[in-house]
Amino acid sequence: MKKVKATMQDIANQAGVSKTTVSMVLNNKDSSISDTTRKKILEIAEEMNYIPNSIARSLSTNKSGTIGIMVPDITNPFFSEIARAIEDAANKYDYNVIFCNLDNEIVKEDKYVKLLVSKLVDGVIFITGGNSDKSIDILKGNNVPFVFVDRYVKGYEQYYGVYSLNKEGMTEGIDYLYRNNKRKIVFVSGDPNLGVSKLRYEGYKEAMEKYGLYNEELIFEGDFSLDGGKKVTKDIIEQIKDFDAIFFSNDLMAIGGMKVLVKNGYRVPEDVGIIGFDNIQIAEMMEPGLTTIGQPIYDMGKEACELLIGFIHGEDNNEKIIRFKPKLIVRDSV
């Protein structure tokens, strides 16, 4: 026989109280109910494995206690690490999370943003994949608070967001390479449709021009993926014969690139210096360890979650944009 799910009325019958009293106790709404009655109701609810109907509660309170997290690619360690930080912070404030992996596909993004709205999420943390205007319009049209983290959508640069100072990070990396006698420094960009890619390119260009080293032939386009890093490094080897360093726009591409270089007889760092960007956990485990521009990934995720929850609760936060300064992490690849 199929087991029937316990209801508030079942708890009320066993406790000898009204359904209203049970509701008030379970929703922590009435402090006038005696401690004895409250304890009895909670014990019976636990014995019955009572699970409240979150949908019904959402409809009555207009709050679901849930936030959505939209990430471009959960297999990228940067995004999985930042998602973990968001989840930890959400749990601290008694919020549940719904993860949406977009696979960098705008069709999936539109689908998931509609799903989150239909689930009555209280807010969304949005790491965009690029052209996300339609998704933003859907969230705004349904009065769903949202916060950007790491990436922004063009036209919404001054909206709630948590970012890294990308240009400053690139400058610090170029300065370090220059101090280590690197002069022909190849740059591998990310997806050109993303603002973060443009900022990192601009930082590279300005720093290289400062030293009189900028050359457009040293610019190659990547896609922030491991395979993209492998592919673009093969192109670099074929087209540039005497480069002495490669600055990848993220660690994942740098790791893929290092594999290709070693396979083709290059020694890192003796022949080629390598720098990445992000400081994902696996960067330290590489051999040699990957020198990188470290973003405070966990702090960015935590701050984005706290910013969103404050937004949900109507807190007047004058600091809508939070920017973290990245830091050069010196290991062995330069």
Phi, psi and omega per residue, in radians:
M1 nan 2.394 -3.132
K2 -1.228 2.310 -3.131
K3 -1.334 2.288 -3.122
V4 -1.473 2.358 3.137
K5 -1.151 2.378 3.130
A6 -1.153 2.501 3.129
T7 -2.082 2.981 3.059
M8 -1.072 -0.616 -3.133
Q9 -1.143 -0.646 3.092
D10 -1.070 -0.762 3.127
I11 -1.119 -0.748 -3.134
A12 -1.077 -0.737 -3.137
N13 -1.082 -0.772 -3.097
Q14 -1.263 -0.556 -3.109
A15 -1.485 -0.268 -3.118
G16 1.271 0.591 3.106
V17 -2.282 3.091 3.136
S18 -1.404 2.784 3.083
K19 -1.096 -0.606 3.123
T20 -1.083 -0.708 3.128
T21 -1.122 -0.749 3.106
V22 -1.047 -0.788 -3.131
S23 -1.050 -0.759 -3.126
M24 -1.122 -0.679 3.133
V25 -1.187 -0.859 -3.080
L26 -1.156 -0.496 3.128
N27 -1.726 0.094 3.068
N28 0.921 0.858 -3.026
K29 -1.858 -0.312 -3.043
D30 -2.297 1.935 -3.099
S31 -1.411 -0.116 -3.103
S32 -1.407 -0.232 3.128
I33 -1.235 2.363 -3.050
S34 -1.107 2.652 3.124
D35 -1.062 -0.620 -3.137
T36 -1.117 -0.830 3.122
T37 -1.132 -0.756 3.141
R38 -1.046 -0.806 -3.139
K39 -1.093 -0.734 -3.130
K40 -1.085 -0.796 -3.130
I41 -1.106 -0.782 -3.124
L42 -1.128 -0.657 3.121
E43 -1.162 -0.748 3.121
I44 -1.140 -0.731 3.121
A45 -1.041 -0.701 3.132
E46 -1.204 -0.718 3.115
E47 -1.078 -0.651 -3.117
M48 -1.466 -0.018 -3.066
N49 0.942 0.746 -3.106
Y50 -1.185 2.275 3.079
I51 -2.104 2.076 -3.104
P52 -1.150 2.639 3.096
N53 -1.396 1.761 -3.051
S54 -1.160 -0.541 -3.141
I55 -1.159 -0.815 3.122
A56 -1.073 -0.721 3.135
R57 -1.116 -0.698 3.139
S58 -1.083 -0.730 -3.118
L59 -1.163 -0.609 -3.091
S60 -1.421 -0.554 -3.083
T61 -1.819 -0.222 -3.056
N62 1.122 0.343 3.075
K63 -2.372 2.383 -3.125
S64 -1.838 -0.233 -3.060
G65 1.178 0.441 -3.085
T66 -2.317 2.448 3.009
I67 -2.152 2.645 3.103
G68 -1.728 2.527 3.062
I69 -2.138 2.047 -3.134
M70 -1.868 2.050 -3.111
V71 -2.136 2.485 -3.096
P72 -1.144 -0.664 -3.051
D73 -2.770 1.770 -3.051
I74 -1.195 -0.272 3.098
T75 -1.358 -0.269 3.050
N76 -1.343 2.069 -3.070
P77 -0.969 -0.530 3.112
F78 -1.034 -0.805 -3.090
F79 -1.283 -0.618 3.110
S80 -1.188 -0.628 3.112
E81 -1.198 -0.698 -3.133
I82 -1.256 -0.587 3.097
A83 -1.152 -0.666 3.104
R84 -1.078 -0.731 3.133
A85 -1.121 -0.707 3.115
I86 -1.104 -0.773 -3.135
E87 -1.107 -0.749 3.115
D88 -1.034 -0.790 -3.131
A89 -1.167 -0.690 3.140
A90 -1.095 -0.747 3.129
N91 -1.090 -0.617 3.121
K92 -1.062 -0.572 -3.142
Y93 -1.753 0.297 3.097
D94 1.091 0.611 3.029
Y95 -1.857 2.466 2.992
N96 -1.586 2.821 -3.126
V97 -2.231 2.595 3.001
I98 -2.064 2.079 3.121
F99 -1.557 2.366 3.069
C100 -2.199 1.975 3.112
N101 -1.616 2.052 -2.981
L102 -1.552 -0.278 -3.075
D103 0.926 0.512 -3.140
N104 0.982 0.510 -3.122
E105 -1.977 2.143 -3.099
I106 -1.127 -0.544 3.124
V107 -1.132 -0.750 3.092
K108 -1.128 -0.671 -3.136
E109 -1.054 -0.831 3.120
D110 -1.062 -0.717 -3.129
K111 -1.105 -0.797 -3.069
Y112 -1.265 -0.611 -3.141
V113 -1.162 -0.609 3.065
K114 -1.187 -0.663 3.105
L115 -1.090 -0.790 -3.124
L116 -1.100 -0.696 3.101
V117 -1.118 -0.718 -3.134
S118 -1.175 -0.453 3.118
K119 -1.481 0.059 3.098
L120 1.037 0.685 3.098
V121 -1.096 2.603 -3.124
D122 -1.376 -0.360 3.139
G123 -3.047 2.977 -3.081
V124 -2.363 2.347 2.958
I125 -1.774 2.162 -2.871
F126 -2.083 1.931 2.951
I127 -1.801 1.772 -2.907
T128 -1.342 2.797 3.079
G129 -1.743 -0.072 3.136
G130 2.520 -1.813 -3.058
N131 -1.450 1.444 -2.971
S132 -1.904 0.395 -3.089
D133 -1.008 -0.735 -3.112
K134 -1.103 -0.751 3.134
S135 -1.088 -0.727 3.130
I136 -1.123 -0.707 3.114
D137 -1.073 -0.666 3.131
I138 -1.145 -0.782 3.128
L139 -1.113 -0.794 3.141
K140 -1.127 -0.730 -3.112
G141 -1.129 -0.402 3.133
N142 -1.864 0.240 3.097
N143 0.958 0.708 3.100
V144 -1.713 2.026 3.112
P145 -1.077 2.525 3.105
F146 -2.554 2.685 3.139
V147 -2.334 2.327 3.031
F148 -1.458 2.619 2.979
V149 -2.451 2.345 -3.138
D150 1.272 -0.830 -3.097
R151 -2.149 2.645 3.102
Y152 -2.156 2.920 3.068
V153 -1.817 2.343 -3.133
K154 -0.970 2.293 -3.096
G155 1.693 -0.226 -3.138
Y156 -2.135 0.457 -3.070
E157 -1.062 -0.486 -3.097
Q158 -1.706 0.197 3.107
Y159 -1.427 3.046 3.138
Y160 -0.967 2.218 -3.127
G161 -2.922 2.744 3.092
V162 -2.202 2.118 -3.023
Y163 -2.364 2.947 3.015
S164 -1.839 2.640 3.086
L165 -1.402 1.466 -2.984
N166 -1.111 -0.772 -3.107
K167 -1.101 -0.736 3.125
E168 -1.107 -0.646 3.099
G169 -1.116 -0.730 3.120
M170 -1.129 -0.715 3.132
T171 -1.060 -0.749 3.135
E172 -1.105 -0.651 3.122
G173 -1.174 -0.768 3.119
I174 -1.130 -0.731 3.107
D175 -1.019 -0.729 -3.134
Y176 -1.142 -0.762 3.107
L177 -1.084 -0.721 -3.137
Y178 -1.107 -0.745 3.116
R179 -1.096 -0.423 3.109
N180 -1.693 0.422 3.010
N181 1.151 0.483 3.039
K182 -1.607 2.264 -3.076
R183 -2.158 -0.607 3.116
K184 -1.781 1.487 -2.989
I185 -1.784 1.924 3.104
V186 -1.329 2.498 3.086
F187 -2.057 2.292 3.067
V188 -1.941 1.983 -3.109
S189 -1.435 3.062 3.014
G190 -1.769 -2.823 3.113
D191 -0.963 2.104 -3.065
P192 -1.139 -0.273 3.138
N193 -1.404 -0.153 -3.075
L194 -1.709 2.378 3.125
G195 -1.035 -0.633 -3.113
V196 -1.130 -0.581 3.105
S197 -1.165 -0.739 -3.135
K198 -1.133 -0.705 -3.139
L199 -1.132 -0.713 -3.136
R200 -1.215 -0.616 3.056
Y201 -1.136 -0.775 -3.137
E202 -1.072 -0.687 3.104
G203 -1.110 -0.753 3.093
Y204 -1.058 -0.858 -3.075
K205 -1.061 -0.832 -3.115
E206 -1.080 -0.735 -3.120
A207 -1.198 -0.708 3.127
M208 -1.181 -0.667 3.108
E209 -1.137 -0.596 3.105
K210 -1.008 -0.624 -3.130
Y211 -1.692 0.071 -3.119
G212 1.203 0.528 -3.046
L213 -1.966 -0.053 -3.018
Y214 -1.195 2.331 3.128
N215 -2.605 2.091 -3.088
E216 -1.050 -0.417 3.131
E217 -1.180 -0.255 -3.130
L218 -1.601 0.065 -3.106
I219 -1.697 2.204 3.094
F220 -2.247 2.575 -3.080
E221 -1.737 2.196 3.070
G222 -1.995 -2.868 -3.096
D223 -2.472 0.275 3.116
F224 1.248 0.176 -3.128
S225 -1.912 2.840 3.104
L226 -1.076 -0.851 3.132
D227 -1.120 -0.630 3.096
G228 -1.104 -0.652 3.093
G229 -1.132 -0.685 3.108
K230 -1.131 -0.827 -3.081
K231 -1.090 -0.836 -3.078
V232 -1.181 -0.548 3.119
T233 -1.206 -0.617 3.039
K234 -1.066 -0.721 3.117
D235 -1.129 -0.685 3.140
I236 -1.094 -0.797 -3.135
I237 -1.058 -0.677 -3.114
E238 -1.272 -0.579 -2.977
Q239 -1.773 -0.487 -3.106
I240 -2.110 2.113 -3.004
K241 -1.674 -0.405 -3.001
D242 -2.221 0.571 3.093
F243 -1.235 2.630 3.128
D244 -2.110 0.019 3.066
A245 -2.811 2.659 3.014
I246 -2.275 2.250 3.081
F247 -1.875 1.857 3.134
F248 -1.550 2.524 -3.095
S249 -1.271 -0.212 2.972
N250 -2.690 2.900 -3.062
D251 -1.165 -0.636 -3.070
L252 -1.072 -0.761 3.080
M253 -1.157 -0.657 -3.139
A254 -1.093 -0.695 3.136
I255 -1.155 -0.763 3.081
G256 -1.094 -0.710 -3.138
G257 -1.143 -0.693 3.123
M258 -1.072 -0.673 3.126
K259 -1.087 -0.753 -3.133
V260 -1.168 -0.733 -3.133
L261 -1.074 -0.834 -3.137
V262 -1.088 -0.715 3.139
K263 -1.099 -0.492 -3.125
N264 -1.712 0.293 3.000
G265 1.564 0.073 3.091
Y266 -1.447 2.484 3.058
R267 -1.764 2.283 3.094
V268 -1.942 2.053 0.235
P269 -1.805 0.073 -3.002
E270 -1.028 -0.752 -3.132
D271 -1.659 -0.666 -3.078
V272 -2.407 2.231 3.031
G273 -1.523 2.460 -3.097
I274 -2.205 2.314 3.003
I275 -2.236 2.455 3.033
G276 -1.956 -2.913 3.126
F277 -2.573 2.197 3.044
D278 2.362 -0.866 -3.015
N279 1.197 0.932 3.001
I280 -1.202 2.779 -3.011
Q281 -1.029 -0.627 -3.072
I282 -1.211 -0.315 -3.129
A283 -1.036 -0.640 -3.130
E284 -1.274 -0.426 -3.073
M285 -1.485 -0.185 -3.132
M286 -1.183 2.781 3.063
E287 -2.257 1.879 0.034
P288 -1.273 2.795 3.095
G289 -1.058 2.435 -3.033
L290 -1.444 2.087 2.963
T291 -1.245 2.375 -3.012
T292 -2.686 2.901 3.011
I293 -1.647 1.907 -3.010
G294 -1.464 2.157 2.961
Q295 -1.605 2.507 3.069
P296 -1.334 1.307 -2.945
I297 -0.998 -0.843 -3.087
Y298 -1.115 -0.772 -3.128
D299 -1.113 -0.635 3.121
M300 -1.133 -0.770 3.116
G301 -1.117 -0.785 3.135
K302 -1.068 -0.799 -3.111
E303 -1.140 -0.666 3.123
A304 -1.099 -0.724 3.137
C305 -1.147 -0.794 -3.128
E306 -1.150 -0.623 3.087
L307 -1.121 -0.752 3.132
L308 -1.130 -0.793 -3.117
I309 -1.107 -0.657 3.046
G310 -1.103 -0.699 3.101
F311 -1.080 -0.799 3.138
I312 -1.031 -0.702 -3.085
H313 -1.476 0.081 3.066
G314 1.328 0.361 3.131
E315 -1.258 2.441 -3.128
D316 -1.497 1.648 -3.106
N317 -1.819 1.893 -3.122
N318 -1.199 -0.427 -3.124
E319 -1.604 1.457 -3.111
K320 -1.340 -0.545 -3.101
I321 -1.924 2.150 3.110
I322 -2.037 2.181 -3.114
R323 -2.087 2.290 3.113
F324 -1.808 2.495 3.100
K325 -1.538 2.148 3.082
P326 -1.275 2.919 -3.052
K327 -2.405 2.360 3.075
L328 -1.138 2.163 3.079
I329 -1.887 1.847 -3.065
V330 -1.507 2.136 3.016
R331 -2.165 -2.227 -2.986
D332 -2.072 0.090 -3.006
S333 -1.579 0.050 3.042
V334 -2.143 nan nan
